[in-house]
Amino acid sequence: MRKEIKRMKIYLQRIVRDIKRKWEGKKDHFKEIMPLAERLLNQEKKSKEKLYSLCHPEVECISI
């Protein structure tokens, strides 16, 4: 599972870098998703404001 999570983060990092590089003047298309992608990349295991879903960012963890 950790290997797959690491692989997915690497893919996301590549996509974010590519968007920043190629779409410099046209960031309006990505203004909603880019902060979420960067937040996802920067979050750690003990982060308070974790992002669980990109399609529904309001989703919260309900476990005790």
CHARMM-style PDB file with segment names, atoms N, HN, CA, C and O in Angstrom:
ATOM      1  N   MET     1       0.828  -1.178   0.000  1.00  0.00      PROA
ATOM      2  CA  MET     1       0.000   0.000   0.000  1.00  0.00      PROA
ATOM      3  C   MET     1       0.877   1.248   0.000  1.00  0.00      PROA
ATOM      4  O   MET     1       0.604   2.189  -0.745  1.00  0.00      PROA
ATOM      5  N   ARG     2       1.907   1.273   0.807  1.00  0.00      PROA
ATOM      6  HN  ARG     2       2.129   0.509   1.412  1.00  0.00      PROA
ATOM      7  CA  ARG     2       2.781   2.448   0.872  1.00  0.00      PROA
ATOM      8  C   ARG     2       3.482   2.685  -0.452  1.00  0.00      PROA
ATOM      9  O   ARG     2       3.695   3.830  -0.851  1.00  0.00      PROA
ATOM     10  N   LYS     3       3.840   1.608  -1.132  1.00  0.00      PROA
ATOM     11  HN  LYS     3       3.667   0.678  -0.808  1.00  0.00      PROA
ATOM     12  CA  LYS     3       4.496   1.716  -2.432  1.00  0.00      PROA
ATOM     13  C   LYS     3       3.560   2.379  -3.438  1.00  0.00      PROA
ATOM     14  O   LYS     3       3.988   3.232  -4.215  1.00  0.00      PROA
ATOM     15  N   GLU     4       2.301   1.996  -3.427  1.00  0.00      PROA
ATOM     16  HN  GLU     4       1.953   1.303  -2.795  1.00  0.00      PROA
ATOM     17  CA  GLU     4       1.323   2.576  -4.345  1.00  0.00      PROA
ATOM     18  C   GLU     4       1.046   4.040  -4.009  1.00  0.00      PROA
ATOM     19  O   GLU     4       0.901   4.864  -4.912  1.00  0.00      PROA
ATOM     20  N   ILE     5       0.973   4.365  -2.732  1.00  0.00      PROA
ATOM     21  HN  ILE     5       1.091   3.696  -1.998  1.00  0.00      PROA
ATOM     22  CA  ILE     5       0.766   5.757  -2.332  1.00  0.00      PROA
ATOM     23  C   ILE     5       1.936   6.610  -2.792  1.00  0.00      PROA
ATOM     24  O   ILE     5       1.743   7.718  -3.294  1.00  0.00      PROA
ATOM     25  N   LYS     6       3.145   6.098  -2.622  1.00  0.00      PROA
ATOM     26  HN  LYS     6       3.301   5.198  -2.214  1.00  0.00      PROA
ATOM     27  CA  LYS     6       4.331   6.823  -3.062  1.00  0.00      PROA
ATOM     28  C   LYS     6       4.303   7.029  -4.574  1.00  0.00      PROA
ATOM     29  O   LYS     6       4.646   8.106  -5.060  1.00  0.00      PROA
ATOM     30  N   ARG     7       3.902   6.012  -5.309  1.00  0.00      PROA
ATOM     31  HN  ARG     7       3.623   5.137  -4.914  1.00  0.00      PROA
ATOM     32  CA  ARG     7       3.821   6.098  -6.766  1.00  0.00      PROA
ATOM     33  C   ARG     7       2.787   7.147  -7.188  1.00  0.00      PROA
ATOM     34  O   ARG     7       3.034   7.928  -8.107  1.00  0.00      PROA
ATOM     35  N   MET     8       1.643   7.165  -6.525  1.00  0.00      PROA
ATOM     36  HN  MET     8       1.442   6.531  -5.779  1.00  0.00      PROA
ATOM     37  CA  MET     8       0.606   8.135  -6.856  1.00  0.00      PROA
ATOM     38  C   MET     8       1.063   9.556  -6.561  1.00  0.00      PROA
ATOM     39  O   MET     8       0.757  10.472  -7.324  1.00  0.00      PROA
ATOM     40  N   LYS     9       1.793   9.756  -5.460  1.00  0.00      PROA
ATOM     41  HN  LYS     9       2.041   9.012  -4.839  1.00  0.00      PROA
ATOM     42  CA  LYS     9       2.312  11.081  -5.139  1.00  0.00      PROA
ATOM     43  C   LYS     9       3.334  11.536  -6.179  1.00  0.00      PROA
ATOM     44  O   LYS     9       3.371  12.711  -6.542  1.00  0.00      PROA
ATOM     45  N   ILE    10       4.153  10.618  -6.653  1.00  0.00      PROA
ATOM     46  HN  ILE    10       4.123   9.663  -6.358  1.00  0.00      PROA
ATOM     47  CA  ILE    10       5.137  10.955  -7.691  1.00  0.00      PROA
ATOM     48  C   ILE    10       4.410  11.378  -8.970  1.00  0.00      PROA
ATOM     49  O   ILE    10       4.806  12.352  -9.609  1.00  0.00      PROA
ATOM     50  N   TYR    11       3.350  10.654  -9.349  1.00  0.00      PROA
ATOM     51  HN  TYR    11       3.029   9.862  -8.829  1.00  0.00      PROA
ATOM     52  CA  TYR    11       2.572  11.032 -10.527  1.00  0.00      PROA
ATOM     53  C   TYR    11       1.977  12.429 -10.355  1.00  0.00      PROA
ATOM     54  O   TYR    11       2.023  13.247 -11.274  1.00  0.00      PROA
ATOM     55  N   LEU    12       1.420  12.693  -9.176  1.00  0.00      PROA
ATOM     56  HN  LEU    12       1.383  12.028  -8.430  1.00  0.00      PROA
ATOM     57  CA  LEU    12       0.807  13.992  -8.914  1.00  0.00      PROA
ATOM     58  C   LEU    12       1.848  15.106  -8.947  1.00  0.00      PROA
ATOM     59  O   LEU    12       1.573  16.189  -9.464  1.00  0.00      PROA
ATOM     60  N   GLN    13       3.032  14.858  -8.405  1.00  0.00      PROA
ATOM     61  HN  GLN    13       3.255  13.979  -7.985  1.00  0.00      PROA
ATOM     62  CA  GLN    13       4.103  15.857  -8.451  1.00  0.00      PROA
ATOM     63  C   GLN    13       4.491  16.176  -9.886  1.00  0.00      PROA
ATOM     64  O   GLN    13       4.714  17.337 -10.227  1.00  0.00      PROA
ATOM     65  N   ARG    14       4.573  15.161 -10.721  1.00  0.00      PROA
ATOM     66  HN  ARG    14       4.393  14.217 -10.444  1.00  0.00      PROA
ATOM     67  CA  ARG    14       4.916  15.369 -12.131  1.00  0.00      PROA
ATOM     68  C   ARG    14       3.851  16.198 -12.838  1.00  0.00      PROA
ATOM     69  O   ARG    14       4.172  17.094 -13.619  1.00  0.00      PROA
ATOM     70  N   ILE    15       2.599  15.902 -12.567  1.00  0.00      PROA
ATOM     71  HN  ILE    15       2.339  15.175 -11.933  1.00  0.00      PROA
ATOM     72  CA  ILE    15       1.507  16.627 -13.202  1.00  0.00      PROA
ATOM     73  C   ILE    15       1.500  18.084 -12.760  1.00  0.00      PROA
ATOM     74  O   ILE    15       1.342  18.979 -13.590  1.00  0.00      PROA
ATOM     75  N   VAL    16       1.669  18.332 -11.470  1.00  0.00      PROA
ATOM     76  HN  VAL    16       1.797  17.605 -10.795  1.00  0.00      PROA
ATOM     77  CA  VAL    16       1.689  19.706 -10.958  1.00  0.00      PROA
ATOM     78  C   VAL    16       2.845  20.485 -11.573  1.00  0.00      PROA
ATOM     79  O   VAL    16       2.660  21.624 -12.002  1.00  0.00      PROA
ATOM     80  N   ARG    17       4.029  19.893 -11.622  1.00  0.00      PROA
ATOM     81  HN  ARG    17       4.179  18.968 -11.273  1.00  0.00      PROA
ATOM     82  CA  ARG    17       5.187  20.565 -12.233  1.00  0.00      PROA
ATOM     83  C   ARG    17       4.925  20.867 -13.701  1.00  0.00      PROA
ATOM     84  O   ARG    17       5.240  21.954 -14.186  1.00  0.00      PROA
ATOM     85  N   ASP    18       4.347  19.902 -14.405  1.00  0.00      PROA
ATOM     86  HN  ASP    18       4.091  19.019 -14.012  1.00  0.00      PROA
ATOM     87  CA  ASP    18       4.074  20.074 -15.821  1.00  0.00      PROA
ATOM     88  C   ASP    18       3.062  21.197 -16.050  1.00  0.00      PROA
ATOM     89  O   ASP    18       3.237  22.012 -16.956  1.00  0.00      PROA
ATOM     90  N   ILE    19       2.023  21.245 -15.248  1.00  0.00      PROA
ATOM     91  HN  ILE    19       1.881  20.583 -14.512  1.00  0.00      PROA
ATOM     92  CA  ILE    19       1.011  22.297 -15.376  1.00  0.00      PROA
ATOM     93  C   ILE    19       1.630  23.659 -15.087  1.00  0.00      PROA
ATOM     94  O   ILE    19       1.367  24.622 -15.808  1.00  0.00      PROA
ATOM     95  N   LYS    20       2.439  23.749 -14.055  1.00  0.00      PROA
ATOM     96  HN  LYS    20       2.652  22.967 -13.469  1.00  0.00      PROA
ATOM     97  CA  LYS    20       3.080  25.029 -13.719  1.00  0.00      PROA
ATOM     98  C   LYS    20       3.998  25.494 -14.843  1.00  0.00      PROA
ATOM     99  O   LYS    20       4.077  26.688 -15.132  1.00  0.00      PROA
ATOM    100  N   ARG    21       4.679  24.567 -15.463  1.00  0.00      PROA
ATOM    101  HN  ARG    21       4.615  23.597 -15.228  1.00  0.00      PROA
ATOM    102  CA  ARG    21       5.637  24.922 -16.508  1.00  0.00      PROA
ATOM    103  C   ARG    21       4.941  25.269 -17.828  1.00  0.00      PROA
ATOM    104  O   ARG    21       5.274  26.281 -18.445  1.00  0.00      PROA
ATOM    105  N   LYS    22       4.002  24.464 -18.260  1.00  0.00      PROA
ATOM    106  HN  LYS    22       3.732  23.642 -17.758  1.00  0.00      PROA
ATOM    107  CA  LYS    22       3.411  24.627 -19.583  1.00  0.00      PROA
ATOM    108  C   LYS    22       2.232  25.601 -19.624  1.00  0.00      PROA
ATOM    109  O   LYS    22       1.995  26.228 -20.657  1.00  0.00      PROA
ATOM    110  N   TRP    23       1.507  25.736 -18.549  1.00  0.00      PROA
ATOM    111  HN  TRP    23       1.699  25.227 -17.711  1.00  0.00      PROA
ATOM    112  CA  TRP    23       0.289  26.536 -18.530  1.00  0.00      PROA
ATOM    113  C   TRP    23       0.494  27.820 -17.740  1.00  0.00      PROA
ATOM    114  O   TRP    23      -0.399  28.239 -17.004  1.00  0.00      PROA
ATOM    115  N   GLU    24       1.634  28.437 -17.878  1.00  0.00      PROA
ATOM    116  HN  GLU    24       2.359  28.096 -18.477  1.00  0.00      PROA
ATOM    117  CA  GLU    24       1.985  29.615 -17.096  1.00  0.00      PROA
ATOM    118  C   GLU    24       0.963  30.744 -17.226  1.00  0.00      PROA
ATOM    119  O   GLU    24       0.568  31.324 -16.214  1.00  0.00      PROA
ATOM    120  N   GLY    25       0.534  31.064 -18.416  1.00  0.00      PROA
ATOM    121  HN  GLY    25       0.855  30.593 -19.238  1.00  0.00      PROA
ATOM    122  CA  GLY    25      -0.404  32.165 -18.612  1.00  0.00      PROA
ATOM    123  C   GLY    25      -1.859  31.756 -18.531  1.00  0.00      PROA
ATOM    124  O   GLY    25      -2.734  32.621 -18.491  1.00  0.00      PROA
ATOM    125  N   LYS    26      -2.145  30.477 -18.507  1.00  0.00      PROA
ATOM    126  HN  LYS    26      -1.434  29.774 -18.540  1.00  0.00      PROA
ATOM    127  CA  LYS    26      -3.520  29.983 -18.565  1.00  0.00      PROA
ATOM    128  C   LYS    26      -3.912  29.246 -17.297  1.00  0.00      PROA
ATOM    129  O   LYS    26      -4.577  28.212 -17.368  1.00  0.00      PROA
ATOM    130  N   LYS    27      -3.519  29.749 -16.153  1.00  0.00      PROA
ATOM    131  HN  LYS    27      -2.979  30.588 -16.096  1.00  0.00      PROA
ATOM    132  CA  LYS    27      -3.786  29.056 -14.895  1.00  0.00      PROA
ATOM    133  C   LYS    27      -5.235  29.159 -14.443  1.00  0.00      PROA
ATOM    134  O   LYS    27      -5.607  28.540 -13.446  1.00  0.00      PROA
ATOM    135  N   ASP    28      -6.068  29.929 -15.155  1.00  0.00      PROA
ATOM    136  HN  ASP    28      -5.766  30.431 -15.965  1.00  0.00      PROA
ATOM    137  CA  ASP    28      -7.468  30.060 -14.772  1.00  0.00      PROA
ATOM    138  C   ASP    28      -8.193  28.717 -14.852  1.00  0.00      PROA
ATOM    139  O   ASP    28      -9.136  28.471 -14.100  1.00  0.00      PROA
ATOM    140  N   HSD    29      -7.755  27.857 -15.758  1.00  0.00      PROA
ATOM    141  HN  HSD    29      -6.989  28.056 -16.370  1.00  0.00      PROA
ATOM    142  CA  HSD    29      -8.374  26.540 -15.901  1.00  0.00      PROA
ATOM    143  C   HSD    29      -8.116  25.672 -14.676  1.00  0.00      PROA
ATOM    144  O   HSD    29      -8.911  24.789 -14.356  1.00  0.00      PROA
ATOM    145  N   PHE    30      -7.001  25.925 -13.993  1.00  0.00      PROA
ATOM    146  HN  PHE    30      -6.354  26.642 -14.253  1.00  0.00      PROA
ATOM    147  CA  PHE    30      -6.586  25.065 -12.889  1.00  0.00      PROA
ATOM    148  C   PHE    30      -6.626  25.779 -11.539  1.00  0.00      PROA
ATOM    149  O   PHE    30      -6.044  25.288 -10.571  1.00  0.00      PROA
ATOM    150  N   LYS    31      -7.299  26.927 -11.455  1.00  0.00      PROA
ATOM    151  HN  LYS    31      -7.772  27.326 -12.241  1.00  0.00      PROA
ATOM    152  CA  LYS    31      -7.262  27.709 -10.224  1.00  0.00      PROA
ATOM    153  C   LYS    31      -7.970  27.016  -9.058  1.00  0.00      PROA
ATOM    154  O   LYS    31      -7.679  27.319  -7.901  1.00  0.00      PROA
ATOM    155  N   GLU    32      -8.876  26.107  -9.335  1.00  0.00      PROA
ATOM    156  HN  GLU    32      -9.112  25.861 -10.275  1.00  0.00      PROA
ATOM    157  CA  GLU    32      -9.575  25.404  -8.259  1.00  0.00      PROA
ATOM    158  C   GLU    32      -8.817  24.152  -7.814  1.00  0.00      PROA
ATOM    159  O   GLU    32      -8.771  23.849  -6.622  1.00  0.00      PROA
ATOM    160  N   ILE    33      -8.230  23.434  -8.749  1.00  0.00      PROA
ATOM    161  HN  ILE    33      -8.267  23.680  -9.718  1.00  0.00      PROA
ATOM    162  CA  ILE    33      -7.619  22.149  -8.432  1.00  0.00      PROA
ATOM    163  C   ILE    33      -6.171  22.266  -7.966  1.00  0.00      PROA
ATOM    164  O   ILE    33      -5.706  21.431  -7.190  1.00  0.00      PROA
ATOM    165  N   MET    34      -5.448  23.292  -8.428  1.00  0.00      PROA
ATOM    166  HN  MET    34      -5.825  23.970  -9.058  1.00  0.00      PROA
ATOM    167  CA  MET    34      -4.032  23.414  -8.063  1.00  0.00      PROA
ATOM    168  C   MET    34      -3.802  23.574  -6.559  1.00  0.00      PROA
ATOM    169  O   MET    34      -2.919  22.903  -6.025  1.00  0.00      PROA
ATOM    170  N   PRO    35      -4.545  24.422  -5.849  1.00  0.00      PROA
ATOM    171  CA  PRO    35      -4.326  24.497  -4.392  1.00  0.00      PROA
ATOM    172  C   PRO    35      -4.620  23.171  -3.690  1.00  0.00      PROA
ATOM    173  O   PRO    35      -3.952  22.817  -2.718  1.00  0.00      PROA
ATOM    174  N   LEU    36      -5.618  22.443  -4.185  1.00  0.00      PROA
ATOM    175  HN  LEU    36      -6.160  22.731  -4.974  1.00  0.00      PROA
ATOM    176  CA  LEU    36      -5.935  21.141  -3.587  1.00  0.00      PROA
ATOM    177  C   LEU    36      -4.811  20.138  -3.844  1.00  0.00      PROA
ATOM    178  O   LEU    36      -4.454  19.365  -2.954  1.00  0.00      PROA
ATOM    179  N   ALA    37      -4.259  20.146  -5.040  1.00  0.00      PROA
ATOM    180  HN  ALA    37      -4.548  20.773  -5.763  1.00  0.00      PROA
ATOM    181  CA  ALA    37      -3.167  19.223  -5.373  1.00  0.00      PROA
ATOM    182  C   ALA    37      -1.928  19.539  -4.534  1.00  0.00      PROA
ATOM    183  O   ALA    37      -1.262  18.630  -4.039  1.00  0.00      PROA
ATOM    184  N   GLU    38      -1.623  20.824  -4.377  1.00  0.00      PROA
ATOM    185  HN  GLU    38      -2.164  21.562  -4.779  1.00  0.00      PROA
ATOM    186  CA  GLU    38      -0.468  21.203  -3.561  1.00  0.00      PROA
ATOM    187  C   GLU    38      -0.699  20.869  -2.092  1.00  0.00      PROA
ATOM    188  O   GLU    38       0.223  20.451  -1.392  1.00  0.00      PROA
ATOM    189  N   ARG    39      -1.930  21.055  -1.629  1.00  0.00      PROA
ATOM    190  HN  ARG    39      -2.679  21.395  -2.197  1.00  0.00      PROA
ATOM    191  CA  ARG    39      -2.262  20.689  -0.246  1.00  0.00      PROA
ATOM    192  C   ARG    39      -2.110  19.186  -0.030  1.00  0.00      PROA
ATOM    193  O   ARG    39      -1.618  18.753   1.012  1.00  0.00      PROA
ATOM    194  N   LEU    40      -2.527  18.402  -1.000  1.00  0.00      PROA
ATOM    195  HN  LEU    40      -2.927  18.754  -1.847  1.00  0.00      PROA
ATOM    196  CA  LEU    40      -2.396  16.956  -0.925  1.00  0.00      PROA
ATOM    197  C   LEU    40      -0.938  16.524  -0.891  1.00  0.00      PROA
ATOM    198  O   LEU    40      -0.574  15.609  -0.152  1.00  0.00      PROA
ATOM    199  N   LEU    41      -0.108  17.176  -1.687  1.00  0.00      PROA
ATOM    200  HN  LEU    41      -0.404  17.919  -2.288  1.00  0.00      PROA
ATOM    201  CA  LEU    41       1.312  16.838  -1.713  1.00  0.00      PROA
ATOM    202  C   LEU    41       2.020  17.218  -0.420  1.00  0.00      PROA
ATOM    203  O   LEU    41       2.958  16.536  -0.008  1.00  0.00      PROA
ATOM    204  N   ASN    42       1.584  18.301   0.228  1.00  0.00      PROA
ATOM    205  HN  ASN    42       0.822  18.855  -0.106  1.00  0.00      PROA
ATOM    206  CA  ASN    42       2.257  18.798   1.429  1.00  0.00      PROA
ATOM    207  C   ASN    42       1.750  18.178   2.725  1.00  0.00      PROA
ATOM    208  O   ASN    42       2.398  18.316   3.762  1.00  0.00      PROA
ATOM    209  N   GLN    43       0.613  17.502   2.688  1.00  0.00      PROA
ATOM    210  HN  GLN    43       0.087  17.389   1.845  1.00  0.00      PROA
ATOM    211  CA  GLN    43       0.080  16.963   3.938  1.00  0.00      PROA
ATOM    212  C   GLN    43       0.891  15.771   4.420  1.00  0.00      PROA
ATOM    213  O   GLN    43       1.446  15.010   3.628  1.00  0.00      PROA
ATOM    214  N   GLU    44       0.943  15.630   5.721  1.00  0.00      PROA
ATOM    215  HN  GLU    44       0.492  16.248   6.365  1.00  0.00      PROA
ATOM    216  CA  GLU    44       1.666  14.530   6.345  1.00  0.00      PROA
ATOM    217  C   GLU    44       0.694  13.698   7.169  1.00  0.00      PROA
ATOM    218  O   GLU    44      -0.496  14.003   7.250  1.00  0.00      PROA
ATOM    219  N   LYS    45       1.215  12.654   7.771  1.00  0.00      PROA
ATOM    220  HN  LYS    45       2.182  12.406   7.705  1.00  0.00      PROA
ATOM    221  CA  LYS    45       0.372  11.728   8.512  1.00  0.00      PROA
ATOM    222  C   LYS    45      -0.366  12.407   9.663  1.00  0.00      PROA
ATOM    223  O   LYS    45      -1.520  12.079   9.939  1.00  0.00      PROA
ATOM    224  N   LYS    46       0.286  13.341  10.326  1.00  0.00      PROA
ATOM    225  HN  LYS    46       1.224  13.608  10.102  1.00  0.00      PROA
ATOM    226  CA  LYS    46      -0.312  13.986  11.504  1.00  0.00      PROA
ATOM    227  C   LYS    46      -0.866  15.376  11.199  1.00  0.00      PROA
ATOM    228  O   LYS    46      -1.073  16.162  12.124  1.00  0.00      PROA
ATOM    229  N   SER    47      -1.107  15.693   9.958  1.00  0.00      PROA
ATOM    230  HN  SER    47      -0.939  15.055   9.207  1.00  0.00      PROA
ATOM    231  CA  SER    47      -1.672  16.993   9.590  1.00  0.00      PROA
ATOM    232  C   SER    47      -3.101  17.105  10.111  1.00  0.00      PROA
ATOM    233  O   SER    47      -3.842  16.122  10.134  1.00  0.00      PROA
ATOM    234  N   LYS    48      -3.476  18.307  10.526  1.00  0.00      PROA
ATOM    235  HN  LYS    48      -2.874  19.105  10.507  1.00  0.00      PROA
ATOM    236  CA  LYS    48      -4.829  18.533  11.054  1.00  0.00      PROA
ATOM    237  C   LYS    48      -5.860  18.617   9.933  1.00  0.00      PROA
ATOM    238  O   LYS    48      -6.909  17.978  10.013  1.00  0.00      PROA
ATOM    239  N   GLU    49      -5.580  19.389   8.897  1.00  0.00      PROA
ATOM    240  HN  GLU    49      -4.728  19.908   8.831  1.00  0.00      PROA
ATOM    241  CA  GLU    49      -6.526  19.624   7.801  1.00  0.00      PROA
ATOM    242  C   GLU    49      -6.213  18.706   6.625  1.00  0.00      PROA
ATOM    243  O   GLU    49      -5.750  19.171   5.583  1.00  0.00      PROA
ATOM    244  N   LYS    50      -6.459  17.420   6.780  1.00  0.00      PROA
ATOM    245  HN  LYS    50      -6.836  17.042   7.626  1.00  0.00      PROA
ATOM    246  CA  LYS    50      -6.161  16.471   5.705  1.00  0.00      PROA
ATOM    247  C   LYS    50      -7.200  16.559   4.597  1.00  0.00      PROA
ATOM    248  O   LYS    50      -8.364  16.887   4.823  1.00  0.00      PROA
ATOM    249  N   LEU    51      -6.738  16.256   3.402  1.00  0.00      PROA
ATOM    250  HN  LEU    51      -5.792  15.989   3.218  1.00  0.00      PROA
ATOM    251  CA  LEU    51      -7.600  16.213   2.233  1.00  0.00      PROA
ATOM    252  C   LEU    51      -7.814  14.741   1.890  1.00  0.00      PROA
ATOM    253  O   LEU    51      -6.858  14.023   1.594  1.00  0.00      PROA
ATOM    254  N   TYR    52      -9.060  14.295   1.930  1.00  0.00      PROA
ATOM    255  HN  TYR    52      -9.837  14.878   2.171  1.00  0.00      PROA
ATOM    256  CA  TYR    52      -9.366  12.885   1.691  1.00  0.00      PROA
ATOM    257  C   TYR    52      -9.885  12.634   0.277  1.00  0.00      PROA
ATOM    258  O   TYR    52      -9.799  11.511  -0.218  1.00  0.00      PROA
ATOM    259  N   SER    53     -10.421  13.660  -0.376  1.00  0.00      PROA
ATOM    260  HN  SER    53     -10.491  14.573   0.027  1.00  0.00      PROA
ATOM    261  CA  SER    53     -11.002  13.476  -1.700  1.00  0.00      PROA
ATOM    262  C   SER    53     -10.837  14.752  -2.520  1.00  0.00      PROA
ATOM    263  O   SER    53     -11.147  15.846  -2.047  1.00  0.00      PROA
ATOM    264  N   LEU    54     -10.345  14.605  -3.756  1.00  0.00      PROA
ATOM    265  HN  LEU    54     -10.094  13.716  -4.140  1.00  0.00      PROA
ATOM    266  CA  LEU    54     -10.213  15.775  -4.627  1.00  0.00      PROA
ATOM    267  C   LEU    54     -11.559  16.188  -5.217  1.00  0.00      PROA
ATOM    268  O   LEU    54     -11.800  17.376  -5.432  1.00  0.00      PROA
ATOM    269  N   CYS    55     -12.444  15.213  -5.482  1.00  0.00      PROA
ATOM    270  HN  CYS    55     -12.249  14.248  -5.308  1.00  0.00      PROA
ATOM    271  CA  CYS    55     -13.747  15.560  -6.066  1.00  0.00      PROA
ATOM    272  C   CYS    55     -14.693  16.162  -5.034  1.00  0.00      PROA
ATOM    273  O   CYS    55     -15.551  16.978  -5.373  1.00  0.00      PROA
ATOM    274  N   HSD    56     -14.536  15.758  -3.766  1.00  0.00      PROA
ATOM    275  HN  HSD    56     -13.839  15.095  -3.490  1.00  0.00      PROA
ATOM    276  CA  HSD    56     -15.384  16.279  -2.682  1.00  0.00      PROA
ATOM    277  C   HSD    56     -14.479  16.714  -1.525  1.00  0.00      PROA
ATOM    278  O   HSD    56     -14.305  15.960  -0.568  1.00  0.00      PROA
ATOM    279  N   PRO    57     -13.904  17.909  -1.598  1.00  0.00      PROA
ATOM    280  CA  PRO    57     -12.950  18.344  -0.569  1.00  0.00      PROA
ATOM    281  C   PRO    57     -13.573  18.529   0.811  1.00  0.00      PROA
ATOM    282  O   PRO    57     -12.848  18.637   1.799  1.00  0.00      PROA
ATOM    283  N   GLU    58     -14.899  18.568   0.897  1.00  0.00      PROA
ATOM    284  HN  GLU    58     -15.489  18.480   0.094  1.00  0.00      PROA
ATOM    285  CA  GLU    58     -15.545  18.755   2.193  1.00  0.00      PROA
ATOM    286  C   GLU    58     -15.620  17.467   3.010  1.00  0.00      PROA
ATOM    287  O   GLU    58     -16.047  17.508   4.164  1.00  0.00      PROA
ATOM    288  N   VAL    59     -15.219  16.326   2.449  1.00  0.00      PROA
ATOM    289  HN  VAL    59     -14.872  16.293   1.511  1.00  0.00      PROA
ATOM    290  CA  VAL    59     -15.246  15.038   3.142  1.00  0.00      PROA
ATOM    291  C   VAL    59     -14.293  15.064   4.343  1.00  0.00      PROA
ATOM    292  O   VAL    59     -13.154  15.522   4.245  1.00  0.00      PROA
ATOM    293  N   GLU    60     -14.786  14.565   5.462  1.00  0.00      PROA
ATOM    294  HN  GLU    60     -15.711  14.193   5.541  1.00  0.00      PROA
ATOM    295  CA  GLU    60     -13.970  14.520   6.678  1.00  0.00      PROA
ATOM    296  C   GLU    60     -13.893  13.090   7.191  1.00  0.00      PROA
ATOM    297  O   GLU    60     -14.735  12.252   6.869  1.00  0.00      PROA
ATOM    298  N   CYS    61     -12.874  12.829   7.991  1.00  0.00      PROA
ATOM    299  HN  CYS    61     -12.190  13.511   8.253  1.00  0.00      PROA
ATOM    300  CA  CYS    61     -12.726  11.526   8.627  1.00  0.00      PROA
ATOM    301  C   CYS    61     -13.663  11.456   9.822  1.00  0.00      PROA
ATOM    302  O   CYS    61     -13.702  12.395  10.617  1.00  0.00      PROA
ATOM    303  N   ILE    62     -14.423  10.367   9.975  1.00  0.00      PROA
ATOM    304  HN  ILE    62     -14.391   9.604   9.329  1.00  0.00      PROA
ATOM    305  CA  ILE    62     -15.351  10.257  11.083  1.00  0.00      PROA
ATOM    306  C   ILE    62     -14.939   9.205  12.103  1.00  0.00      PROA
ATOM    307  O   ILE    62     -15.722   8.873  12.993  1.00  0.00      PROA
ATOM    308  N   SER    63     -13.725   8.674  11.990  1.00  0.00      PROA
ATOM    309  HN  SER    63     -13.088   8.944  11.267  1.00  0.00      PROA
ATOM    310  CA  SER    63     -13.279   7.662  12.941  1.00  0.00      PROA
ATOM    311  C   SER    63     -12.893   8.308  14.258  1.00  0.00      PROA
ATOM    312  O   SER    63     -12.611   9.504  14.319  1.00  0.00      PROA
ATOM    313  N   ILE    64     -12.884   7.523  15.286  1.00  0.00      PROA
ATOM    314  HN  ILE    64     -13.113   6.550  15.237  1.00  0.00      PROA
ATOM    315  CA  ILE    64     -12.548   8.028  16.625  1.00  0.00      PROA
ATOM    316  C   ILE    64     -11.071   7.854  16.898  1.00  0.00      PROA
ATOM    317  OT1 ILE    64     -10.595   8.219  17.973  1.00  0.00      PROA
TER     318      ILE     64
END
